[in-house]
Amino acid sequence: PTPNPARASPHQTQHGKKDDSFLGKLGGTLVRRKKAKEVSELQEEGMNAINLPLSPTQYELDPEDTMLEENEVRTMVDPNSKNDQKLQELQKVLIDWINDVLVGERIIVKDLAEDLYDGQVLQKLFEKLEGEKLNVAEVTQSEIAQKQKLQTVLERINDSIKVSARSIKWNVDSVHAKSIVAILHLLVALSQHFRAPIRLPDHVSIQVVVVQKREGILQSRQIQEEITERDAFDTLFDHAPDKLNVVKKTLITFVNKHLNKLNLEVAELDTQFADGVYLVLLMGLLEGYFVPLYNFFLTPENFEQQVHNVSFSFELMQDGGLERPKPRPEDIVNCDLKSTLRVLYNLFTRYRNVE
């Protein structure tokens, strides 16, 4: 039978000899057609492979995205995901955070992938967050030098945030290739480790298309890459409001059991903990000590004093052996019920048997 150009080995010419040219290596077709026609056919092949039922909108592929070696795998973000409101919100929050941290460095980040891939901004960001100077070249132009610098920066970041090797979702190649998935995973991990004063949107995910060439044919599949996680309270709010009420009643009973000792009582979890006073007093009751009144504002008069109180209660929680709560103090002050429930549930888990 006549050989199918799409099934021909990317390393063979029509005469069976090895061809090391660019098209021979990447095209996966016989080098007997004009370059323009090859690119056109490859692009069409790639689009046909990727346009799955889950991705009904056709999108333009760079011809290079369809030029794969046999068994080579390439991942691409489904452009439909790029318009996701939560994803755009996450990127804006992270960009604003980076620019706030680097405000004195005359660095302004506008695009995460374009501005972070070479390691320069990542170096400066980590140095500011960690408070140490990295021994790397300041400016690198060549790809090799950029990757060497990026390797050093990422190794130091990984060592600092202590992420297990199995959990690391970024590497030199993916970051340098401007993979927004890898860069977002890295920045989210950094912001969480250094307790960035930002609130990341919950449950941000990206639809990723994975393309592989097998026997000369492009095959593709789609996966949902989760960038920020959901927890039990996300699920409760979204899918089990009846169970959420049970949790709220349980927590109200728990906090009142202790606050009643000071003739205090809570009826609304989201509003009555917002100024931080009850959180501070509750920690003192749970740990069995009197909190000096000069450490917090018993009658806070403004937002800053309320944030101070909540932050102070978080410090008391850490002194008691708890991890620092994930919500920001500002979230509690702003009466975010989900954040307040997360904090109180951690206290309930730890102190539920305290009389």
Residue pairs with C-beta under 8 A, 6 or more apart in sequence:
3 30
4 216
5 29
5 30
5 33
5 41
6 28
6 29
6 41
6 45
6 216
6 217
7 215
7 216
7 217
8 28
8 29
8 30
8 216
9 28
9 70
9 216
10 24
10 25
10 26
10 27
10 28
10 29
10 69
10 70
10 213
10 216
11 18
11 19
11 20
11 24
11 25
12 18
12 19
12 24
13 19
13 24
13 30
13 31
13 32
14 30
14 31
14 32
18 24
19 25
19 31
21 31
23 29
23 31
23 35
23 38
24 31
25 69
26 64
26 67
26 68
26 69
27 38
27 42
27 67
28 42
28 67
28 68
28 69
28 70
28 213
28 216
29 38
29 41
29 42
33 41
39 63
42 63
42 66
42 67
43 61
43 63
43 66
45 66
45 218
46 61
46 65
46 66
46 211
46 218
47 58
47 59
47 61
49 66
49 211
49 217
49 218
49 219
49 220
50 61
50 76
50 209
50 211
50 218
50 220
51 58
52 209
52 220
52 222
54 207
54 222
55 78
55 80
55 207
55 209
55 222
57 79
57 80
59 78
59 79
59 80
61 76
65 74
65 76
65 211
66 211
66 218
68 74
68 211
68 212
68 213
68 218
69 213
70 213
70 214
70 215
70 216
71 212
71 213
71 214
72 212
72 213
73 210
73 211
73 212
74 210
74 211
74 212
75 179
75 181
75 208
75 209
75 210
75 211
76 208
76 209
76 211
77 180
77 181
77 206
77 207
77 208
77 209
78 206
78 207
78 208
78 209
78 222
80 207
81 87
81 205
81 206
81 207
81 208
84 204
84 206
86 201
86 203
86 204
87 204
87 205
87 206
87 227
89 201
89 204
90 184
90 188
90 200
90 201
90 204
90 227
90 228
91 112
91 184
93 198
93 199
93 200
93 201
94 112
94 184
94 187
94 188
94 191
94 198
95 109
95 110
95 112
96 198
97 191
97 196
97 198
98 109
98 121
98 125
98 187
99 107
99 108
99 109
101 125
101 128
101 129
102 109
102 121
102 124
102 125
102 128
105 124
105 128
107 121
107 124
109 115
109 116
109 121
112 180
112 183
112 184
112 187
113 178
113 179
113 180
113 183
114 178
115 121
116 122
116 175
116 183
116 187
117 146
117 175
117 176
117 177
117 178
117 183
118 140
118 146
118 149
118 150
118 176
119 136
119 140
119 146
119 149
119 150
119 152
119 153
119 154
119 175
120 139
120 140
120 149
122 150
122 153
122 154
122 157
122 175
122 186
123 134
123 136
123 149
123 153
125 190
126 134
126 153
126 156
126 157
126 160
126 190
127 133
127 134
129 190
129 194
130 156
130 160
134 152
134 153
134 156
135 152
136 149
136 152
136 153
137 145
137 149
140 146
140 148
140 149
143 176
146 176
147 172
147 173
147 176
150 172
150 175
150 176
151 172
154 170
154 171
154 172
154 175
154 186
157 186
157 190
158 168
160 193
161 189
161 190
161 193
163 189
169 181
169 182
169 185
169 186
170 179
170 182
170 183
170 185
170 186
171 182
174 181
174 182
175 182
175 183
175 186
180 206
181 206
181 208
181 225
181 227
184 204
184 206
184 227
185 227
188 200
188 227
188 228
190 196
191 198
191 200
192 200
192 326
195 324
197 328
197 330
198 328
199 327
199 328
199 330
199 331
200 228
201 228
202 228
202 229
202 230
202 234
203 226
203 228
203 229
203 230
203 234
204 226
204 227
204 228
205 224
205 225
205 226
205 227
206 224
206 225
206 227
207 222
207 223
207 224
207 225
208 222
208 223
208 224
208 225
209 220
209 221
209 222
210 220
210 221
210 222
210 223
211 218
211 219
211 220
212 218
212 219
212 220
213 219
231 342
233 338
233 341
233 342
233 345
234 338
236 243
236 244
236 247
237 244
237 338
247 341
247 345
248 269
248 341
250 348
251 269
251 341
251 344
251 345
251 348
252 266
252 267
252 269
254 344
254 347
254 348
254 352
255 266
255 278
255 282
255 344
256 265
256 266
258 282
258 285
258 286
258 354
259 265
259 266
259 278
259 281
259 282
259 285
261 285
262 281
262 285
264 278
264 281
266 272
266 273
266 278
269 337
269 340
269 341
269 344
270 335
270 336
270 337
270 340
271 335
272 278
273 279
273 332
273 340
273 343
273 344
274 306
274 332
274 333
274 334
274 335
274 340
275 300
275 306
275 309
275 333
276 296
276 300
276 306
276 307
276 308
276 309
276 310
276 311
276 312
276 313
276 329
276 332
276 333
277 296
277 297
277 298
277 299
277 300
277 309
279 309
279 310
279 313
279 332
279 343
280 291
280 295
280 296
280 309
280 312
280 313
280 316
281 291
282 313
282 347
283 291
283 313
283 316
283 317
283 320
283 347
284 290
284 291
284 316
286 320
286 347
286 351
286 354
287 316
287 319
287 320
291 316
295 312
296 308
296 309
296 312
297 305
297 306
297 308
297 309
300 306
300 308
300 309
303 333
306 333
307 329
307 330
307 333
310 329
310 332
310 333
311 329
314 324
314 325
314 329
317 324
317 325
317 346
317 347
318 324
320 350
321 350
322 346
322 347
322 350
323 346
325 342
325 343
325 346
326 342
327 336
327 339
327 340
327 342
327 343
328 339
331 339
331 340
332 339
332 340
332 343
